[in-house]
Amino acid sequence: MEKYIQIILESYSGYWNYIKKLVLLEGNWDNYFYGLILVSLIIWGLELAFPWRKNQAAFRKDFWLDTFYMFFNFFLLNLIFLIALSNTTAAFFDNLLSNFGWSIDNFQLFDVDNLPKWLGLFIFFLVSDFVQWNTHRLLHRVDWLWQFHKVHHSVKEMGFAAHLRYHWMEPVVYKSLLYIPIAIIGGFDAQDVSIVYFFNIAIGHLNHANLGWDYGPLKVILNNPKMHIWHHSKKLEHKYGVNFGLTLSVWDYIFKTDYIPKSGKDIELGFEGDENFPDGFIKQELYPLSKS
C-alpha cells in the first residue's frame, strides 16, 4: 500500500511540475498548453471566416462552458485524478503479472523502436483510433456509460470547443481499454507521439466546428464536420447512433455505421429528454452519477 501511495504522490508532484513548465514555456516544442490554445484559435478563426450556420453567434450557446471543459479535461483533470490513477493502475497491473512470472513485455508483439519512426507512429495512430472508435460505440450501447456520455451530447450548438466537453469518466474508460493494445505495440517517445495527439486535437476541433466541410474524396478516411453533425443529431435513425469515428471515418464505412442522408446544417442537436439535462459544469458532472 505504501508503494501505491508513493506513486500517487509522485504523480501529483510530477504532473504539477510538468504543467508549470508548459505554462512558463520551459521545454521542447511539444507544448500541449499553448498548442491547444493555438489550434483552438486557428479553428475558431476558420469558423468566423467560413461559418456553415451563418446565424450562429461567434460566442455561441455554452461557448464559455465548453472552453472551461476544454482546459479542465485536458489539463486539470489529469492533475486532480487521471495521472495518479493511470500510474497506480499500471503499477498494480505490473505487480499482478509478476505473480505469474510475466511482465507486460511478454505481451509485446514488436518494438516500435525497431521500425522506421513514421511507421511506428502510423501503427500507434491506427490502433489507438480503432480502439477509441469501439470504445465510443460502447458509450452509446451500454446504458450506464451512455449516462456519462450524455454530457458530450448535451451540446446544442456546435463549435470547436464542444470537442472536449465530456464527463471525467470517459477518459477513464478510454485509457483503460487502450492500455493493453498500446502495451502490445511497445513503447513510444513522448515527443513523437505528441505529433499524433496534435493531429487528433485538430481533427476533433474541426469535427465540432461551425464549418460545412467534408474534405472531398478524403471524407471516407477522415471524420469531418458534415459527417459528425449527424452523430449529434437529436433524432436518431439508428438505435445506438451513427458515425462513431473520432479522427478516422473509415471504421464507420467498413462496419456500416456511416450515415449522411443529406446536409445536416440545421438539424436539431442533443438527445431525447435533454430539456431536463442540467446547465453548468458541476450539475452536469454530478448528473450521470445519480442516473448510473
C-alpha positions in Angstrom: 0.0 0.0 0.0 2.8 2.4 0.8 4.2 1.8 -2.7 1.0 2.9 -4.3 0.7 6.0 -2.0 4.2 7.0 -3.0 3.3 6.5 -6.7 0.2 8.8 -6.3 2.2 11.5 -4.5 5.0 11.4 -7.1 2.3 11.5 -9.9 0.8 14.7 -8.4 4.2 16.4 -8.0 5.5 15.3 -11.3 2.5 16.4 -13.3 2.3 19.7 -11.4 5.9 20.4 -12.3 5.1 19.4 -15.9 2.2 21.9 -16.1 4.4 24.7 -14.7 7.0 24.0 -17.4 4.3 24.2 -20.1 2.9 27.5 -18.9 6.3 29.0 -18.4 7.4 27.8 -21.9 10.1 25.6 -20.5 10.9 22.6 -22.5 10.6 21.4 -26.1 8.2 22.4 -29.0 5.6 19.8 -27.9 3.8 22.3 -25.5 0.3 21.0 -25.1 -0.9 24.1 -23.2 -0.1 26.7 -25.8 -0.5 24.1 -28.6 -4.2 23.7 -27.6 -4.7 27.4 -27.4 -3.1 27.9 -30.9 -5.1 25.1 -32.5 -8.3 26.4 -30.9 -7.7 30.0 -32.1 -7.0 28.9 -35.6 -10.1 26.8 -35.9 -12.3 29.4 -34.2 -10.9 31.8 -36.8 -12.0 29.4 -39.6 -15.4 29.2 -38.0 -15.7 33.0 -38.1 -14.4 33.3 -41.6 -16.4 30.4 -43.2 -19.4 29.8 -40.9 -21.7 27.0 -42.0 -24.6 28.2 -39.9 -24.3 31.9 -40.6 -26.9 32.9 -37.9 -24.8 31.2 -35.2 -23.1 33.8 -32.9 -19.4 33.9 -32.6 -19.8 33.3 -28.9 -22.4 30.6 -29.4 -24.6 29.0 -26.7 -22.3 27.5 -23.9 -19.1 28.8 -25.6 -17.5 29.6 -22.2 -18.8 26.5 -20.6 -17.1 24.4 -23.3 -14.0 26.5 -23.1 -13.8 25.6 -19.4 -14.4 22.0 -20.1 -11.6 22.1 -22.7 -9.0 23.2 -20.2 -10.3 21.3 -17.3 -10.4 18.0 -19.2 -7.1 18.4 -21.0 -5.1 19.6 -18.0 -6.7 19.9 -14.6 -8.4 16.5 -14.7 -5.0 14.9 -15.2 -3.7 16.8 -12.2 -6.6 16.0 -10.0 -7.2 12.4 -10.9 -6.2 10.7 -14.1 -2.4 10.7 -13.9 -2.3 9.3 -10.4 -5.0 6.7 -11.3 -3.1 5.7 -14.5 0.2 5.3 -12.9 -1.2 3.4 -9.9 -3.2 1.1 -12.2 -0.2 0.4 -14.4 1.9 -0.5 -11.3 -0.9 -2.7 -9.9 -1.2 -4.5 -13.3 2.5 -5.0 -13.5 2.6 -6.5 -10.0 -0.3 -8.7 -10.9 1.5 -10.1 -13.9 4.7 -10.6 -11.9 2.8 -13.0 -9.6 2.6 -15.3 -12.7 6.2 -14.7 -13.7 5.1 -12.4 -16.5 5.7 -8.8 -17.4 4.0 -6.5 -19.9 6.9 -7.3 -22.3 5.6 -10.8 -22.6 2.6 -9.4 -24.5 4.6 -7.1 -26.7 4.2 -8.2 -30.4 7.0 -6.0 -31.6 9.1 -3.0 -30.5 8.4 0.2 -32.5 12.0 1.2 -31.9 12.9 -1.4 -34.4 10.6 0.2 -37.1 11.0 3.4 -39.0 9.7 6.2 -36.8 6.9 7.2 -39.3 5.7 3.6 -39.5 5.7 3.1 -35.7 3.7 6.3 -35.3 1.3 5.3 -38.0 0.6 1.9 -36.3 0.1 3.7 -33.0 -2.3 6.1 -34.6 -4.3 3.3 -36.4 -4.5 1.0 -33.3 -5.4 3.8 -30.9 -8.1 5.3 -33.2 -9.7 1.9 -33.8 -9.8 1.1 -30.1 -11.3 4.5 -29.4 -13.9 4.0 -32.2 -15.0 0.8 -30.5 -15.0 2.5 -27.1 -17.1 5.3 -28.5 -19.7 2.7 -29.6 -19.7 1.2 -26.1 -20.5 4.6 -24.7 -23.7 4.6 -26.8 -24.6 0.9 -26.3 -24.1 0.4 -22.6 -26.7 2.3 -20.7 -24.7 3.3 -17.6 -21.8 4.5 -19.9 -24.4 6.5 -22.0 -25.4 8.4 -18.9 -21.8 9.8 -18.7 -21.6 10.4 -22.5 -24.8 12.5 -22.4 -22.6 15.3 -21.1 -20.9 15.5 -24.5 -24.3 15.1 -26.4 -25.8 17.9 -24.4 -24.2 20.4 -26.9 -27.0 22.3 -28.6 -24.8 24.5 -30.9 -21.7 23.0 -32.4 -18.4 24.8 -32.1 -14.7 23.8 -31.8 -14.6 23.7 -28.0 -17.5 21.3 -27.9 -14.9 18.6 -28.8 -13.7 18.5 -25.3 -17.0 18.8 -23.4 -17.1 15.3 -21.8 -17.5 13.8 -18.3 -14.4 12.8 -16.4 -15.4 9.1 -16.5 -14.9 9.0 -20.3 -11.1 9.2 -20.3 -11.1 6.6 -17.6 -12.9 4.2 -19.9 -10.8 5.2 -23.0 -7.5 4.9 -21.2 -8.4 1.6 -19.6 -9.3 -0.1 -22.9 -6.3 1.4 -24.6 -3.7 0.2 -22.1 -3.3 -3.4 -23.3 -3.3 -2.7 -27.1 -0.7 0.1 -26.7 1.4 -2.0 -24.4 1.3 -4.8 -27.0 2.7 -2.5 -29.7 5.6 -1.3 -27.4 7.0 2.0 -26.1 6.9 5.3 -27.8 8.8 8.5 -27.4 6.5 11.1 -25.8 7.7 13.9 -28.1 7.0 11.8 -31.2 3.5 10.8 -30.0 2.7 14.4 -29.5 2.5 14.8 -33.3 -0.4 12.2 -33.3 -2.1 14.0 -30.4 -1.9 17.4 -32.0 -3.3 16.0 -35.2 -6.2 14.3 -33.3 -6.9 17.5 -31.4 -7.1 19.5 -34.7 -9.4 17.0 -36.4 -11.6 16.7 -33.3 -11.9 20.5 -33.1 -12.8 20.7 -36.8 -15.4 17.9 -36.5 -17.3 20.0 -33.9 -16.7 23.4 -35.6 -19.3 25.5 -37.4 -17.8 24.5 -40.7 -19.5 22.8 -43.7 -16.5 20.8 -44.8 -16.2 17.1 -45.8 -12.7 17.1 -47.4 -13.9 15.7 -50.7 -12.5 12.3 -51.5 -10.8 12.2 -48.1 -14.2 12.1 -46.4 -14.1 8.3 -46.4 -10.9 8.4 -44.4 -11.1 11.4 -42.2 -14.0 12.3 -39.9 -15.4 15.7 -40.8 -18.0 18.3 -39.7 -20.6 17.3 -42.2 -20.4 13.7 -41.0 -20.0 14.3 -37.3 -23.0 16.6 -37.1 -25.2 13.6 -37.7 -23.6 11.8 -34.7 -25.0 14.7 -32.6 -28.5 14.6 -34.2 -31.3 14.6 -31.6 -33.4 12.4 -33.9 -31.8 9.0 -34.1 -32.2 7.0 -37.3 -30.4 4.1 -35.6 -31.0 3.0 -32.1 -27.4 3.4 -30.8 -26.4 6.3 -33.1 -24.1 6.6 -36.1 -20.7 8.0 -37.2 -18.7 7.0 -34.2 -15.3 7.9 -35.7 -13.0 10.2 -33.7 -10.3 11.1 -36.2 -10.9 8.5 -38.9 -14.2 7.9 -40.6 -13.0 4.8 -42.3 -14.1 2.5 -39.5 -17.7 3.6 -39.9 -17.6 2.9 -43.6 -16.1 -0.5 -43.1 -18.5 -1.6 -40.3 -21.6 0.1 -41.9 -22.2 2.7 -39.1 -21.9 5.6 -41.5 -24.9 7.9 -42.1 -25.1 11.1 -44.0 -28.6 11.3 -45.6 -28.4 15.0 -46.5 -27.0 18.2 -45.3 -27.2 18.3 -41.6 -26.5 22.1 -41.3 -29.8 22.9 -39.5 -30.7 19.7 -37.7 -31.6 19.8 -34.0 -28.8 18.6 -31.8 -28.9 16.8 -28.4 -30.7 13.7 -27.2 -34.2 12.8 -26.2 -35.0 14.3 -22.8 -32.2 16.8 -22.9 -34.6 19.6 -21.9 -34.2 18.1 -18.4 -30.5 17.9 -18.6 -28.8 20.4 -16.1 -26.9 23.5 -17.1 -23.5 24.3 -15.6 -20.3 22.3 -15.1 -20.9 20.9 -11.5 -24.5 19.8 -12.1 -23.5 18.1 -15.4 -20.7 16.3 -13.7 -23.0 15.0 -10.9 -25.9 14.1 -13.2 -24.6 10.8 -14.5 -23.6 9.6 -11.1 -27.2 9.7 -9.8 -28.5 8.2 -13.0 -25.9 5.4 -13.2 
